[in-house]
């Protein structure tokens, strides 16, 4: 019988592969308006998802282009919720969602592309550097890959753009479940795996740096 443990996947919210075009606001944007005045609309197109505000920072939010008026006006299909100031970036992306793929591990080697199937789709978290997904049945018994995806046009970045990686308890000093057990956090349901995972990575970085330093001294 296989034993499964939760695996937390951390994916870049804004990867250059997914970015189509950039510009910036040339005047302040008032919340509830459907009009953006930008430095240039060159490279932007109707139907594109755009993010207004500094990507991965608080206040960044998504809009969809309904039409373009001249060289400096973007009309949105719906108004944004927050005000934005002049010079804030406007970023167009291929897709506002992420397809997460999974394949079973057979012999320790990366499975062929056709062995990966879509596990789930996550909407990009625009105000976070990473978009997280917790696979409750994940473990080193699986490999993962991801793509950026547009659910309206069905356009998707190629699967081969990103390397596959094993489940989160593989190639770590301890699994998340082991850390929770050792720390007495097995029933700390308000403590997300993403927080535990972040601390694990910080600890592993310190350990690896110490080991590397020790090796260099020999």
C-alpha positions in Angstrom: 0.0 0.0 0.0 1.3 3.4 -0.9 1.5 6.1 1.7 0.6 9.6 0.6 1.6 12.9 2.2 0.6 16.4 1.4 2.8 18.0 -1.2 2.9 21.8 -1.5 3.7 23.1 -5.0 5.2 26.5 -5.4 5.0 28.1 -8.9 6.2 31.5 -10.1 3.2 33.8 -10.4 5.0 35.8 -13.1 7.4 34.0 -15.3 8.9 35.7 -18.3 7.6 32.8 -20.5 4.1 33.9 -19.7 4.6 37.7 -20.3 3.5 39.0 -23.6 3.8 42.8 -23.3 4.5 45.6 -20.8 3.7 49.3 -20.5 2.8 51.7 -17.7 0.0 54.0 -16.7 0.5 57.5 -18.1 -2.2 58.9 -15.7 -3.8 57.9 -12.5 -6.6 55.3 -12.6 -9.7 55.9 -10.6 -11.4 52.7 -9.2 -14.6 51.7 -10.9 -13.5 53.1 -14.2 -13.2 50.8 -17.2 -10.6 53.0 -19.0 -6.8 52.8 -18.6 -4.6 55.5 -20.0 -1.2 54.0 -20.8 2.1 55.0 -22.4 1.5 52.7 -25.4 -0.9 50.0 -26.4 1.5 48.5 -28.9 1.6 44.7 -28.5 -1.7 44.6 -26.5 -4.8 42.9 -28.0 -8.5 42.4 -27.3 -9.2 39.6 -24.9 -5.8 39.6 -23.3 -5.5 39.3 -19.5 -3.5 42.1 -18.0 -2.2 42.9 -14.5 -2.2 46.5 -13.3 0.2 47.3 -10.5 3.6 45.9 -9.6 3.5 42.1 -10.2 3.7 40.0 -7.0 3.1 43.1 -4.9 0.0 44.1 -2.8 -2.5 45.9 -4.9 -1.7 44.2 -8.2 -5.0 43.1 -9.9 -6.2 41.5 -13.1 -8.3 43.0 -15.9 -9.3 41.9 -19.4 -9.0 44.0 -22.5 -12.4 44.7 -24.1 -11.0 47.1 -26.8 -8.2 49.5 -27.6 -8.7 53.2 -28.5 -5.9 54.8 -30.3 -2.3 54.3 -29.1 -2.8 55.1 -25.4 -6.2 53.8 -24.2 -7.2 50.4 -23.0 -10.8 49.7 -22.3 -11.5 47.0 -19.8 -14.3 44.5 -19.8 -14.9 45.2 -16.1 -13.6 47.9 -13.8 -10.8 47.3 -11.4 -11.4 47.4 -7.7 -8.5 49.5 -6.6 -7.1 52.9 -7.6 -3.7 53.0 -9.4 -1.2 55.8 -9.8 0.7 57.0 -12.8 3.8 55.0 -13.8 2.4 51.7 -12.3 3.2 48.8 -14.6 0.6 47.2 -16.9 1.5 43.6 -17.9 -0.2 41.4 -20.5 0.1 37.7 -20.1 -0.7 34.7 -22.2 -2.7 33.0 -19.5 -4.1 34.0 -16.1 -4.2 30.4 -14.9 -1.7 27.5 -14.2 -2.2 23.9 -15.3 -0.6 21.6 -12.8 0.4 18.2 -14.3 1.2 15.0 -12.5 2.7 11.7 -13.4 3.5 8.6 -11.4 7.1 7.8 -10.6 8.1 4.4 -12.1 11.9 4.1 -12.0 13.2 7.4 -10.6 13.6 8.9 -14.1 11.4 11.8 -15.4 8.4 10.3 -17.1 7.7 11.0 -20.8 5.6 14.0 -21.5 2.6 11.9 -22.5 2.5 10.4 -19.0 1.7 13.7 -17.4 -2.0 14.6 -17.0 -3.7 17.7 -15.7 -4.2 17.4 -11.9 -5.8 20.8 -11.4 -6.0 24.4 -12.6 -5.0 27.3 -10.3 -5.7 31.0 -11.0 -2.5 33.1 -10.7 -2.1 35.0 -7.4 -1.2 38.4 -8.8 -0.1 39.9 -5.4 2.2 37.0 -4.5 5.6 36.0 -5.9 4.4 32.4 -6.0 1.1 30.7 -6.6 0.7 27.7 -4.3 -1.2 24.5 -4.6 -1.5 21.7 -2.0 -1.8 18.2 -3.4 -3.3 16.3 -0.5 -2.4 12.9 -2.0 1.1 14.0 -3.2 4.4 12.4 -2.3 7.7 11.3 -4.0 5.5 8.7 -5.8 4.7 11.5 -8.3 6.4 13.9 -10.6 5.0 17.4 -11.4 5.1 19.9 -14.2 3.1 23.0 -15.0 2.1 25.4 -17.8 0.5 28.8 -18.0 -3.0 28.5 -19.5 -5.7 30.8 -21.0 -9.1 29.1 -20.2 -10.9 31.4 -22.7 -8.6 30.8 -25.8 -7.2 27.5 -24.6 -3.7 28.7 -25.4 -1.1 27.1 -23.3 2.7 27.3 -22.9 4.5 24.1 -23.9 4.9 21.5 -21.2 8.6 21.2 -22.0 9.4 24.8 -20.9 9.8 23.7 -17.3 11.7 20.8 -15.8 9.7 18.1 -13.9 10.3 17.7 -10.2 9.5 15.0 -7.7 7.0 15.3 -4.9 7.8 17.6 -2.0 9.1 14.9 0.4 11.8 13.8 -2.1 15.4 15.1 -1.8 14.7 16.9 1.5 16.2 16.2 4.9 12.7 15.6 6.3 9.1 15.5 5.0 6.6 18.1 6.0 4.7 15.4 7.9 7.8 14.4 9.8 8.5 18.1 10.7 4.9 18.5 11.9 5.2 15.4 14.0 8.5 16.3 15.5 7.4 19.9 16.3 4.0 18.7 17.7 2.1 20.5 15.0 0.2 17.5 13.6 -3.2 19.0 14.6 -2.2 22.6 14.0 -4.7 22.9 11.1 -4.4 26.7 11.0 -0.7 26.4 10.1 -0.6 25.9 6.3 2.0 23.6 4.7 3.3 26.5 2.7 4.5 28.1 6.0 6.2 24.9 7.1 7.7 24.5 3.6 9.1 28.0 3.7 10.8 27.4 7.0 12.1 24.0 5.8 13.7 25.6 2.8 15.3 28.3 5.0 16.7 25.6 7.3 18.0 23.5 4.4 19.7 26.5 2.9 21.5 27.1 6.2 22.5 23.5 6.5 23.7 23.3 2.9 25.7 26.5 3.2 27.3 25.2 6.4 28.2 21.9 4.8 29.5 23.6 1.7 31.6 25.9 3.8 33.0 22.9 5.8 33.9 21.1 2.6 35.8 24.1 1.3 37.9 24.3 4.4 39.1 20.7 4.1 
